[in-house]
Amino acid sequence: MGRYVLAVMILAACDHGGGPAIDAATDGTGDGPDAGLASLTCEEIAAQLQARAAATSRQCATPSDCMLDGYPVDFGGTPTCNCGATWSSSCGGDPVNAAAWAADATARALNAEWTSRCIGGTNGLCDCTRGTASCVEGTCRGTTFDCFNPPDAGVR
């Protein structure tokens, strides 16, 4: 098995049909950021979470300003080196400014939907899990947790 298995979030528990894009400002229902989420597939939720993470501020002054989200997790939502469900565009998670991410109501709703419906399959990224968030020259960055080399080896 290669160090990284390039896989798009193909989760057996998810519906593979089409669905509309969701955005709190334009969902047209007037019911807030979680309206219409039930009609999205896991792949669509993942794509929207990636897009929101990419658009979220990464500015920081200290490492505590940063967080990683979307890294591979097991059935219970725990970071895992085994193949785990992920929506992240990078193996260790997407780095974002923690306060900006927490303030995004649509990201919170999408993440809640992802957690409730899309975690549980074994398809996804393998051999990596949540990395470490840092602040480098005012920008949140993330590192990948190395599942094969000490001290990281052994995480399940």
C-alpha positions as CSV (number, residue, x, y, z in Angstrom):
1,M,0.0,0.0,0.0
2,G,1.4,3.4,-0.9
3,R,2.0,6.1,1.7
4,Y,-1.0,7.9,0.5
5,V,-3.9,6.3,-1.2
6,L,-5.5,8.9,-3.4
7,A,-9.1,8.4,-3.0
8,V,-12.1,10.5,-3.4
9,M,-14.6,10.2,-0.5
10,I,-16.4,7.1,-1.8
11,L,-18.3,6.0,1.2
12,A,-20.5,2.9,1.0
13,A,-23.1,4.4,3.4
14,C,-23.6,7.5,1.3
15,D,-26.1,8.0,-1.5
16,H,-24.4,8.6,-4.8
17,G,-27.2,10.6,-6.4
18,G,-27.0,14.3,-7.4
19,G,-28.1,17.1,-5.2
20,P,-28.1,20.9,-5.1
21,A,-25.4,23.1,-3.9
22,I,-26.0,24.6,-0.5
23,D,-25.0,28.1,0.7
24,A,-26.5,29.9,3.6
25,A,-26.9,33.1,1.6
26,T,-28.4,31.5,-1.5
27,D,-30.2,28.3,-0.4
28,G,-33.5,30.0,-1.2
29,T,-35.4,28.3,1.6
30,G,-35.1,31.0,4.3
31,D,-34.4,28.2,6.8
32,G,-30.7,29.0,7.5
33,P,-27.5,27.3,6.6
34,D,-28.7,23.7,7.3
35,A,-31.7,23.9,5.0
36,G,-31.4,21.4,2.1
37,L,-28.5,19.5,3.5
38,A,-30.4,16.2,3.7
39,S,-30.5,16.1,-0.1
40,L,-26.7,16.4,-0.5
41,T,-24.5,13.3,-1.0
42,C,-21.5,12.8,1.1
43,E,-19.3,13.7,-1.9
44,E,-21.2,17.0,-2.3
45,I,-20.9,17.8,1.4
46,A,-17.1,17.0,1.3
47,A,-16.7,19.3,-1.8
48,Q,-18.5,22.1,-0.1
49,L,-16.5,21.7,3.1
50,Q,-13.3,21.8,1.1
51,A,-14.4,25.0,-0.7
52,R,-15.4,26.6,2.6
53,A,-12.1,25.7,4.2
54,A,-10.2,27.1,1.2
55,A,-12.1,30.4,1.5
56,T,-11.8,30.6,5.3
57,S,-9.1,32.9,6.8
58,R,-5.8,31.3,7.6
59,Q,-4.4,34.4,9.3
60,C,-2.8,33.8,12.8
61,A,-0.6,35.3,15.4
62,T,0.0,32.1,17.4
63,P,-0.5,28.4,16.8
64,S,-3.6,28.4,19.0
65,D,-5.3,30.6,16.4
66,C,-5.2,27.6,14.0
67,M,-6.9,24.3,13.7
68,L,-7.1,21.4,11.3
69,D,-10.4,19.9,10.2
70,G,-11.5,17.1,7.8
71,Y,-8.7,14.7,8.5
72,P,-9.3,10.9,8.3
73,V,-11.5,9.5,11.2
74,D,-12.8,6.1,12.2
75,F,-16.4,5.1,12.8
76,G,-16.5,7.0,16.1
77,G,-15.0,10.1,14.7
78,T,-11.5,9.5,16.2
79,P,-8.4,10.3,14.1
80,T,-7.1,7.1,12.6
81,C,-4.2,5.8,10.5
82,N,-6.4,3.1,9.1
83,C,-8.5,4.1,6.1
84,G,-10.9,6.8,7.4
85,A,-13.6,9.1,6.2
86,T,-12.3,12.5,5.3
87,W,-13.4,15.6,3.4
88,S,-10.0,17.3,3.7
89,S,-8.0,18.3,0.6
90,S,-4.8,17.3,2.5
91,C,-4.0,14.1,4.4
92,G,-3.5,15.8,7.8
93,G,-6.6,18.1,7.6
94,D,-7.2,21.5,6.2
95,P,-5.7,24.4,8.2
96,V,-8.0,27.3,9.0
97,N,-8.2,30.1,11.5
98,A,-10.2,28.5,14.4
99,A,-12.3,31.5,15.2
100,A,-13.2,32.2,11.5
101,W,-14.1,28.5,11.0
102,A,-16.2,28.4,14.2
103,A,-18.1,31.6,13.1
104,D,-19.1,30.1,9.8
105,A,-22.7,28.8,10.4
106,T,-22.8,27.0,7.0
107,A,-19.5,25.2,7.7
108,R,-20.8,24.1,11.1
109,A,-24.0,22.8,9.5
110,L,-22.1,21.0,6.7
111,N,-19.7,19.5,9.3
112,A,-22.6,18.3,11.5
113,E,-24.2,16.6,8.5
114,W,-20.9,15.1,7.5
115,T,-20.4,13.7,11.0
116,S,-23.9,12.3,11.3
117,R,-24.1,10.7,7.8
118,C,-20.7,10.2,6.2
119,I,-18.4,8.9,8.9
120,G,-18.4,5.1,9.2
121,G,-17.1,3.7,6.0
122,T,-13.6,2.4,5.5
123,N,-13.1,4.2,2.2
124,G,-11.2,7.4,2.2
125,L,-7.6,8.3,2.9
126,C,-5.3,5.8,4.4
127,D,-2.0,5.8,6.3
128,C,-2.4,9.4,7.6
129,T,-4.4,11.2,10.2
130,R,-4.7,14.6,11.9
131,G,-1.6,16.6,11.7
132,T,-0.4,19.5,13.8
133,A,-1.6,23.0,13.2
134,S,1.0,25.8,13.4
135,C,1.3,29.5,12.6
136,V,4.1,30.3,10.2
137,E,4.7,33.9,9.2
138,G,1.1,34.8,10.0
139,T,-0.5,31.9,8.2
140,C,-2.1,28.7,9.6
141,R,-0.3,25.6,8.3
142,G,-0.7,21.9,8.9
143,T,1.5,18.9,9.0
144,T,0.6,15.3,8.3
145,F,0.7,12.8,11.1
146,D,3.1,10.1,9.9
147,C,1.6,6.7,10.6
148,F,4.7,4.7,9.9
149,N,7.5,6.5,11.7
150,P,7.9,6.9,15.5
151,P,6.6,8.6,17.6
152,D,3.5,8.7,15.4
153,A,3.4,5.0,14.5
154,G,0.7,2.9,16.1
155,V,-2.2,5.3,16.1
156,R,-5.3,3.3,15.1
